[in-house]
Amino acid sequence: MATTYFSSLGSFSRLPNSSNFTKTCSPSSPSTLVQRQIVCRDSSIDLSTSSVPALRGKDYGKTKMKFPDYTETQSGLQYKDLRVGSGPTPKIGETVVVDWDGYTIGYYGRIFEARNKTKGGSFEGDDKDFFKFRVGSQEVIPAFEEAITGMALGGIRRIIVPPELGYPDYDYNKKGPRPTTFSGQRALSFVLRNQGLIDKTLLFDIELLKIIPK
């Protein structure tokens, strides 16, 4: 029985008690080396990226990343509590007051809204400079609504938002939260409205500051 040896130049066979090698297959031509596939007489050895588990099915710019330290809900929202609140949980019909950060995590992690930024007035007795919405009113993107209903007062939750749970029609004017600065609006709009391979996944940090009973 012949013994077969493989090398970067192809495969070679040697008969027992013989020092002579016979080449039985050859690599693809240089013009097709990008496929990195060696084709032999009876079978092929596929060295393309499709055989590498980490790269199989990878569609750069449009993939959904899963983070092991986050909890994923049935809708596809991923979240992690940075600080667990100790107060009540908002109910449908109640108004919540929040502070939030927003990042284009799928595109260089650019910030489009900064939490704890300087507000026009103090929080006590005047919360008009913080973002507020009524739970269940569909005033905000689905991810924001889902995240806030599971939080307790005083908590901070980080969420990873896939496009289907984000801004409808890639337009932040249709549902909140909306960036409050021109630079933030421009950064978010660039990603949302780009027709190329830009990953439109977003990251939000949400701090639940106040619950106003209905």
C-alpha positions in Angstrom: 0.0 0.0 0.0 1.3 3.4 -0.9 1.9 6.0 1.8 0.6 9.5 1.1 2.3 12.6 2.3 0.9 16.1 2.1 2.7 19.4 1.7 2.0 22.9 0.6 2.8 21.8 -3.0 0.3 19.0 -3.1 0.2 15.3 -2.1 2.8 12.7 -2.9 2.7 8.9 -2.7 5.6 6.5 -2.0 5.4 2.7 -2.6 6.7 0.4 0.1 10.5 -0.1 0.1 10.8 2.6 -2.5 12.5 6.0 -2.3 10.7 7.3 -5.3 7.7 9.7 -4.9 4.8 10.1 -7.3 2.9 13.3 -7.3 -0.9 12.5 -7.3 -2.4 15.9 -7.0 -1.5 19.6 -7.3 -2.6 22.9 -5.8 -4.9 25.2 -7.6 -3.4 27.6 -10.2 -2.0 30.9 -8.9 -5.0 32.7 -10.3 -7.3 30.8 -7.9 -5.1 30.8 -4.8 -7.6 33.1 -3.1 -9.9 30.1 -2.8 -7.0 28.3 -1.0 -8.3 24.9 -2.2 -6.2 21.9 -3.2 -8.0 19.6 -5.6 -6.8 16.0 -5.8 -7.7 13.1 -8.0 -10.5 11.6 -5.8 -11.2 14.3 -3.2 -10.5 17.9 -2.3 -9.1 19.5 0.8 -11.0 22.7 1.4 -8.8 25.4 3.1 -11.2 28.3 2.4 -12.5 30.5 5.2 -15.8 28.6 5.1 -14.1 25.7 6.9 -13.0 27.9 9.8 -15.8 28.0 12.4 -14.9 31.5 13.6 -15.4 32.9 10.0 -18.2 30.7 8.7 -21.2 32.8 7.7 -19.4 36.1 8.7 -21.0 39.0 6.9 -18.8 42.0 7.8 -20.8 45.1 8.7 -24.2 43.4 9.1 -23.7 40.7 11.6 -25.3 40.4 15.0 -22.8 40.0 17.8 -23.6 38.1 20.9 -21.9 39.0 24.1 -21.6 36.2 26.7 -21.9 38.5 29.7 -25.2 39.9 28.5 -28.7 38.5 28.9 -30.6 38.1 25.6 -34.4 38.4 25.6 -36.7 36.6 23.2 -36.9 39.8 21.1 -33.1 39.8 20.5 -32.3 42.6 22.9 -29.2 42.1 25.0 -28.8 43.8 28.3 -26.6 44.0 31.4 -27.4 45.8 34.6 -24.5 48.1 35.6 -26.3 49.0 38.7 -29.4 47.2 40.0 -32.1 49.6 41.3 -33.7 49.3 44.7 -36.9 51.2 44.1 -40.2 50.3 42.3 -40.5 49.1 38.7 -42.4 51.3 36.3 -45.9 50.1 35.2 -47.8 50.7 32.0 -49.2 54.2 31.9 -46.7 55.7 34.3 -44.2 58.3 33.1 -40.5 57.6 33.6 -37.7 60.2 33.7 -34.3 58.9 32.5 -30.8 60.0 31.6 -29.1 58.1 28.8 -26.0 57.5 26.7 -26.0 56.5 23.1 -23.3 54.9 21.0 -23.0 53.6 17.4 -21.4 50.5 18.7 -21.4 48.8 15.3 -19.5 51.8 13.8 -16.4 52.9 15.7 -18.4 53.3 19.0 -19.1 56.9 18.4 -21.2 58.6 21.1 -24.3 60.5 20.0 -25.7 61.3 23.4 -23.9 61.8 26.8 -25.4 60.9 30.1 -24.6 63.2 33.1 -24.0 66.1 30.7 -24.8 69.6 32.0 -28.5 70.2 32.1 -30.3 73.6 31.9 -31.7 73.3 35.4 -31.5 71.2 38.5 -33.3 67.9 38.6 -35.1 68.8 41.8 -38.4 70.4 40.9 -37.5 70.6 37.2 -37.0 67.5 35.1 -37.7 69.1 31.7 -34.1 68.7 30.6 -34.1 64.9 31.2 -35.8 62.5 28.8 -39.2 61.3 29.9 -41.9 59.2 28.3 -45.0 57.3 29.2 -44.5 53.5 29.4 -46.6 51.6 26.9 -47.3 54.7 24.7 -44.9 53.6 21.9 -43.1 57.0 22.1 -39.7 55.3 22.1 -38.0 52.6 20.2 -38.9 49.0 21.1 -35.6 48.3 22.8 -35.9 51.3 25.1 -39.4 50.4 26.1 -38.5 46.7 26.8 -35.4 47.7 28.8 -37.1 50.2 31.1 -40.0 48.0 32.0 -37.6 45.5 33.6 -35.7 48.1 35.6 -36.1 49.3 39.2 -35.8 53.0 40.2 -32.2 54.0 40.6 -30.9 51.3 38.3 -28.6 51.7 35.3 -29.0 49.2 32.4 -26.8 48.8 29.3 -28.5 47.5 26.2 -27.3 46.3 22.8 -29.9 47.2 20.2 -30.1 45.4 16.8 -31.6 47.4 14.0 -35.0 45.7 14.2 -35.4 47.0 17.7 -34.1 50.5 17.0 -35.3 53.5 15.1 -38.1 52.9 12.6 -37.1 53.5 9.0 -33.7 54.5 10.4 -35.1 57.8 11.4 -34.6 59.1 14.9 -37.3 61.7 14.4 -40.0 59.1 14.4 -39.4 57.7 17.9 -37.3 58.6 20.9 -34.9 58.9 22.4 -33.4 61.6 20.2 -30.0 63.2 20.4 -30.1 66.6 21.9 -27.1 68.1 20.2 -26.4 68.8 16.5 -23.2 66.8 16.6 -25.0 63.8 18.1 -27.8 64.0 15.6 -25.3 64.1 12.8 -23.3 61.1 14.1 -26.4 59.0 14.6 -28.0 60.0 11.3 -24.8 59.2 9.4 -25.0 55.6 10.6 -28.7 55.1 10.3 -29.1 56.5 6.8 -25.9 55.0 5.3 -26.7 52.6 2.6 -23.4 50.8 2.8 -22.2 47.9 5.0 -22.2 50.0 8.2 -23.4 48.0 11.2 -26.4 49.9 12.6 -26.2 48.1 16.0 -26.5 50.7 18.8 -25.6 50.7 22.5 -27.5 52.6 25.2 -26.9 53.2 28.9 -30.2 54.0 30.6 -30.5 55.4 34.1 -34.0 55.4 35.7 -34.2 58.6 37.7 -37.9 59.0 38.5 -41.3 57.3 38.1 -44.3 59.6 37.9 -47.6 57.8 38.8 -50.4 58.0 36.2 
